[in-house]
Amino acid sequence: MALETSVEKPAPVRAVANAISGWIDRLGPIWVEGQVTQVNRRPGLATVFLTLRDSVADISVPVTCSRVLFDSLAAPVTEGASIVVHAKPSYYANRGTLSLQARDIRMVGLGELLARLEQRRQLLAAEGLFARERKRPLPFLPQRVGLVTAPSSAAERDVLENARRRWPAVAFEVAHATMQGPRSAGEVIEAVRRLEADPAVDVIIVARGGGSVEDLLPFSDEGLIRAVAAVRTPVVSAIGHEPDTPLLDLVADVRASTPTDAAKLVVPDVDDERRGIDDARARMRHLLRSWLVREQAGLDALRSRPALAAPHSLLDARLGELADQRSRLRRQLERQLDRAADDIDHRRARVRALSPLATLQRGYAVVQDADGRALTSVAGVDAGAPLTVRVADGRVHVLTERVEALTPTTEENRGEED
């Protein structure tokens, strides 16, 4: 039943603890699966204390069982073993701790363990964690390689030596972790996340030597599988040997059969790359030489043609044509200039013939009054008036003695006399 509380009537801590204890007591005996992380057998006590850890969540719970039950098991319970416990949950109110009182303990056999791993594999595969489209390609030459392995292990030595033998300048960032036992999965997860946070790390290798199915069980841990699926850096799984297939191999971007194979997959072989460069250089040199030979042959063929063998012959022919055209143009221009000169002379003669000066040169004169106006009639001219007579070569200033008007008859008679 729920506790009836309010601000005015709060429940004391003991009431809450007792209520929790009552709720847990009503749960009854249950079957619980987990991994043993600690076994404590105290001398003189009839009780054995175990710590059972969940394989996915970071949760553990203490388990108590009688020494008789513990000693009667067919196989000894060791740290890292997977067991199924039939136990009664109990809550110790004074300390606020939850524990399990074991009534039966059963070891998880190899066949059952493999069946559980297969069930886990199908569950994770259904979520798409093993899908091919999630796989990321490895960089050709990583700036820094992250390595998760046990300290001073053969796997660490194999990866470092083989990688540096293939590419001496390769750099490593090694994150040590326990690679076996109940703490292995948690430490590997922490190491992978630490390398993932380093921007200089371009690829991560998780390496361990061979072992039994139980030894490699941490690398099928669901928490580790999900952690590797969440990272953005490509991950290479190098767990065990060729026949070993933990679930880490399925979620990793690349699976290596051994730690040595992982080193070969991550970094290229400098000798192979040098030979490849030499081969490419040789092919390029051969192609360039062939291209030059073809171009030289084409150039020789062009140079052997008459037009290119004696190009001055074409120029000589064109120079002759150019000289003929120049002569024709010169003659035509001279004729045009001669006609233009004749035309100018004719026009000059006509202009001179029509010029007043030419008329004056024939004996005519222009008479002007004192104001410079030309006189065309005797009207308005008085005797004694000064006049100017314009002749061909100058002016004559005269005074009028008398003015005589002529009639047309008189003019005609004078003309006859003349």
C-alpha positions in Angstrom: 0.0 0.0 0.0 1.1 3.5 -0.7 2.2 5.6 2.3 -0.1 8.5 3.2 2.2 11.5 3.6 2.0 15.3 3.4 4.0 18.3 4.2 2.4 18.4 7.7 2.7 14.6 8.2 5.9 13.4 6.5 6.9 9.7 6.8 10.1 9.0 8.8 13.0 7.2 7.1 12.3 4.0 9.0 8.8 3.9 7.7 10.0 4.3 4.1 12.7 1.6 4.6 10.2 -0.8 6.2 7.7 -0.1 3.3 10.4 -1.0 0.8 11.3 -4.1 2.7 7.7 -5.2 2.8 7.3 -4.6 -1.0 10.4 -6.6 -1.7 9.3 -9.4 0.6 6.1 -9.8 -1.4 8.2 -10.3 -4.6 8.9 -14.0 -3.7 11.7 -16.2 -5.0 12.9 -15.4 -8.6 15.5 -16.7 -11.1 18.3 -14.2 -11.7 21.1 -14.4 -14.4 24.3 -12.6 -14.0 28.1 -12.7 -14.0 30.1 -13.3 -10.9 32.5 -10.5 -10.1 33.5 -11.4 -6.6 33.5 -14.6 -4.4 34.2 -14.1 -0.7 34.5 -17.2 1.6 35.1 -16.1 5.2 36.7 -18.7 7.4 34.4 -19.9 10.2 31.2 -18.7 8.5 28.5 -21.0 7.1 27.7 -18.4 4.4 29.4 -17.5 1.1 29.1 -14.0 -0.2 29.0 -13.4 -4.0 28.6 -10.3 -6.1 26.4 -10.7 -9.2 26.7 -8.2 -12.1 24.4 -7.4 -14.9 25.9 -8.0 -18.3 24.5 -4.9 -19.9 23.8 -2.3 -17.2 26.4 -1.2 -14.7 24.4 -2.8 -11.8 25.5 -5.3 -9.2 23.8 -7.0 -6.3 25.2 -9.0 -3.4 24.2 -12.7 -3.1 24.4 -14.9 0.0 24.3 -18.7 -0.1 25.0 -21.4 2.3 28.4 -23.1 2.3 26.7 -26.4 1.8 25.0 -25.2 -1.4 28.2 -23.6 -2.6 30.3 -26.7 -2.1 27.8 -29.0 -3.6 28.0 -27.4 -7.0 29.4 -29.7 -9.8 31.8 -27.0 -11.0 33.4 -24.3 -8.8 32.1 -20.8 -9.1 34.9 -18.4 -10.1 35.0 -14.8 -10.9 33.8 -14.1 -14.5 31.5 -17.2 -14.6 27.9 -16.8 -15.7 25.3 -18.4 -13.3 21.6 -18.6 -12.8 20.4 -18.1 -9.2 17.1 -19.0 -7.7 17.0 -16.5 -4.8 14.7 -14.6 -2.5 15.2 -10.8 -2.7 15.5 -9.1 0.7 16.0 -5.6 1.7 18.0 -4.8 4.9 16.3 -1.6 6.2 19.0 -0.6 8.6 21.6 -0.3 5.9 19.3 0.3 3.0 20.8 -2.5 0.9 19.3 -5.0 -1.4 20.6 -8.6 -1.5 19.6 -12.0 -2.8 19.4 -15.1 -0.7 20.4 -18.0 -3.0 18.4 -21.2 -2.7 19.8 -22.8 -5.9 22.8 -22.0 -8.1 23.2 -23.4 -11.6 26.2 -22.9 -13.9 25.4 -21.7 -17.4 26.8 -24.5 -19.6 28.7 -24.0 -22.9 25.7 -25.0 -25.0 23.3 -22.8 -23.1 25.9 -20.0 -23.2 26.2 -20.3 -27.0 22.4 -20.3 -27.3 22.2 -17.1 -25.2 24.9 -15.5 -27.3 23.0 -16.5 -30.5 19.8 -15.0 -29.1 21.7 -11.8 -28.3 23.2 -11.8 -31.8 19.8 -12.0 -33.4 18.4 -9.3 -31.2 21.3 -6.9 -32.0 21.2 -7.8 -35.7 17.5 -7.0 -35.8 18.3 -3.5 -34.5 20.7 -3.1 -37.5 23.9 -2.9 -35.4 25.6 -5.4 -37.7 24.4 -3.9 -41.0 26.9 -3.6 -43.8 25.9 0.0 -44.5 27.1 1.0 -41.1 30.6 -0.1 -41.8 33.2 2.7 -42.2 36.3 2.3 -44.4 39.7 2.4 -42.8 41.9 5.4 -43.6 44.8 4.6 -46.0 47.5 6.0 -43.7 46.1 6.9 -40.2 47.7 9.8 -38.4 47.5 7.9 -35.1 46.3 4.4 -34.3 44.4 3.7 -31.0 45.1 0.3 -29.5 43.0 -1.3 -26.7 44.7 -4.3 -25.2 46.1 -5.8 -22.0 49.3 -4.3 -20.7 52.5 -6.1 -21.8 50.5 -8.7 -23.6 51.5 -10.7 -26.7 48.7 -9.0 -28.6 50.1 -5.6 -27.9 53.6 -6.7 -28.9 52.3 -8.3 -32.2 50.3 -5.2 -33.2 53.1 -2.7 -32.4 56.0 -4.7 -33.9 54.2 -5.7 -37.1 52.7 -2.2 -37.7 56.1 -0.5 -37.2 57.8 -3.1 -39.4 55.4 -2.3 -42.2 55.4 1.5 -41.6 58.1 2.7 -39.2 56.6 6.2 -38.8 53.2 5.0 -37.5 52.1 6.5 -34.2 50.1 4.6 -31.5 47.9 5.7 -28.6 47.7 2.6 -26.4 44.8 2.4 -23.8 45.3 -0.6 -21.5 42.4 -2.6 -20.2 41.6 -5.9 -18.6 40.9 -8.3 -21.5 39.5 -11.1 -19.4 37.2 -11.4 -16.4 34.2 -9.5 -15.1 35.8 -6.1 -15.3 36.9 -6.6 -18.9 33.9 -5.2 -20.7 33.6 -2.1 -18.6 37.3 -1.2 -19.0 37.3 -1.9 -22.7 34.3 0.4 -23.1 36.0 3.1 -21.2 39.2 2.7 -23.3 37.3 2.9 -26.6 35.4 6.0 -25.5 38.7 7.6 -24.4 40.3 7.0 -27.8 37.1 8.1 -29.5 37.4 11.5 -27.7 41.0 12.0 -29.1 40.7 13.8 -32.4 44.2 12.6 -33.5 43.1 8.9 -33.4 41.9 7.8 -36.9 41.3 4.1 -36.2 40.9 2.0 -33.1 42.1 -1.6 -32.7 40.7 -3.9 -29.9 43.2 -6.8 -29.7 43.4 -9.9 -27.6 45.0 -13.3 -28.0 43.1 -16.6 -28.2 41.1 -18.2 -25.4 38.1 -20.3 -24.5 34.5 -19.2 -25.1 34.3 -18.1 -21.5 37.5 -16.1 -21.8 36.2 -14.2 -24.8 32.8 -13.7 -23.3 33.4 -10.0 -22.4 33.7 -9.3 -26.1 30.1 -10.4 -26.7 28.9 -8.1 -23.9 25.9 -6.1 -25.1 27.1 -2.9 -23.4 30.4 -3.2 -25.3 28.6 -3.9 -28.6 26.5 -0.8 -28.3 29.4 1.3 -27.3 31.4 0.3 -30.4 28.4 0.9 -32.6 28.0 4.4 -31.2 31.6 5.6 -32.0 32.4 7.5 -35.2 36.0 6.3 -35.4 36.5 3.1 -37.5 37.0 0.0 -35.2 39.0 -3.1 -36.0 38.3 -6.2 -34.0 41.2 -8.5 -33.4 40.0 -11.0 -30.8 41.3 -14.5 -30.6 42.1 -16.5 -33.6 40.4 -17.3 -36.9 37.7 -19.7 -35.5 36.7 -17.3 -32.7 33.8 -15.1 -33.5 32.7 -12.9 -30.6 29.9 -10.4 -31.3 32.5 -7.6 -31.4 33.7 -9.0 -34.8 30.2 -8.4 -36.2 29.7 -4.8 -35.0 33.3 -3.7 -35.8 34.0 -2.0 -39.1 36.7 -4.5 -40.0 37.4 -8.0 -38.5 41.0 -9.2 -38.2 41.7 -12.9 -37.7 44.6 -12.2 -35.4 46.3 -9.1 -33.8 49.0 -9.5 -36.4 46.4 -9.4 -39.2 45.0 -6.2 -37.6 48.4 -4.5 -38.0 48.5 -5.5 -41.7 45.0 -4.1 -42.2 45.5 -0.8 -40.5 48.8 0.4 -42.0 50.2 -0.2 -45.5 53.5 -1.9 -46.1 56.1 0.7 -47.0 58.0 -1.7 -49.2 54.9 -2.6 -51.2 54.0 1.1 -51.5 57.5 1.9 -52.7 57.4 -0.9 -55.2 54.0 0.4 -56.3 55.4 3.9 -56.8 58.4 2.5 -58.7 56.0 0.5 -61.0 53.8 3.5 -61.5 56.8 5.7 -62.3 58.1 3.1 -64.8 54.6 2.9 -66.5 54.4 6.7 -66.7 58.0 6.9 -68.1 57.1 4.2 -70.7 53.8 6.0 -71.6 55.6 9.3 -71.9 58.4 7.8 -74.0 55.8 6.2 -76.3 53.9 9.5 -76.6 57.1 11.4 -77.5 58.0 8.8 -80.1 54.6 9.1 -81.7 54.7 12.9 -81.6 58.2 12.9 -83.1 57.1 10.5 -85.9 54.2 12.8 -86.7 56.5 15.8 -86.7 58.9 14.1 -89.0 56.0 13.2 -91.3 55.0 16.9 -91.4 58.5 18.1 -92.0 58.9 15.7 -94.9 56.1 17.3 -96.9 57.1 19.7 -99.7 55.4 22.7 -98.1 57.5 22.3 -95.0 60.6 20.8 -96.6 61.1 24.0 -98.7 58.8 26.6 -97.3 60.7 29.5 -99.2 59.4 28.1 -102.5 55.9 29.1 -101.5 57.1 32.5 -100.4 58.9 33.1 -103.6 55.8 32.5 -105.6 53.8 34.7 -103.4 56.6 37.4 -103.6 56.3 37.4 -107.4 52.5 37.8 -107.1 53.0 40.6 -104.6 55.5 42.4 -106.9 53.0 42.2 -109.8 50.2 43.5 -107.7 52.4 46.3 -106.4 53.3 47.3 -110.0 49.7 47.3 -111.1 48.7 49.4 -108.1 51.5 51.8 -108.8 50.6 52.3 -112.5 46.9 52.7 -111.6 47.7 55.2 -108.9 49.9 57.2 -111.3 47.2 57.3 -113.9 44.7 58.5 -111.4 47.1 61.1 -110.2 47.8 62.3 -113.7 44.1 62.6 -114.4 43.5 64.4 -111.2 46.4 66.9 -112.0 44.9 67.6 -115.4 41.5 68.2 -113.9 43.0 70.6 -111.4 44.8 72.5 -114.2 41.5 72.9 -116.1 39.7 74.0 -113.1 42.4 76.5 -112.2 42.3 77.9 -115.7 38.6 78.3 -115.6 38.7 79.9 -112.2 41.4 82.3 -113.4 39.4 83.2 -116.5 36.4 84.1 -114.3 38.6 86.0 -111.8 38.0 89.8 -111.6 41.8 90.3 -111.6 42.0 88.6 -115.1 39.4 91.1 -116.3 41.5 94.0 -115.0 44.5 92.6 -116.8 42.6 92.9 -120.0 42.4 96.7 -119.6 39.3 97.0 -117.5 39.2 99.1 -114.3 36.9 99.3 -111.2 35.9 102.8 -110.1 35.2 103.3 -106.4 33.9 106.4 -104.5 35.4 107.7 -101.3 33.4 105.1 -99.3 34.9 102.2 -101.3 31.7 101.4 -103.2 32.1 100.4 -106.9 30.4 102.9 -109.2 28.1 101.4 -111.8 26.5 104.7 -112.8 27.3 108.4 -113.0 24.3 109.2 -110.9 25.4 110.7 -107.6 28.9 111.6 -108.8 29.7 115.3 -108.8 32.5 117.2 -110.5 35.6 117.4 -108.2 34.6 114.2 -106.2 37.6 112.1 -105.4 37.5 108.6 -106.9 39.7 105.5 -106.8 40.4 103.6 -110.0 41.4 99.9 -109.4 43.5 98.5 -112.2 45.3 95.1 -112.4 48.5 96.2 -110.6 47.3 98.9 -108.3 45.0 101.9 -107.6 44.8 105.4 -109.1 43.4 108.2 -107.1 41.8 110.9 -109.3 39.5 113.9 -109.0 36.4 114.2 -111.2 36.6 117.0 -113.7 33.2 116.5 -115.1 30.4 114.0 -115.3 29.0 112.9 -118.6 26.0 110.6 -118.9 25.7 108.5 -122.1 22.6 107.5 -123.8 22.2 104.1 -125.4 22.5 105.7 -128.9 25.6 107.5 -127.9 27.1 104.4 -126.5 26.3 102.5 -129.7 27.9 105.3 -131.9 31.0 105.3 -129.8 31.2 101.6 -130.1 31.1 101.9 -133.8 33.8 104.5 -133.7 35.9 102.3 -131.7 
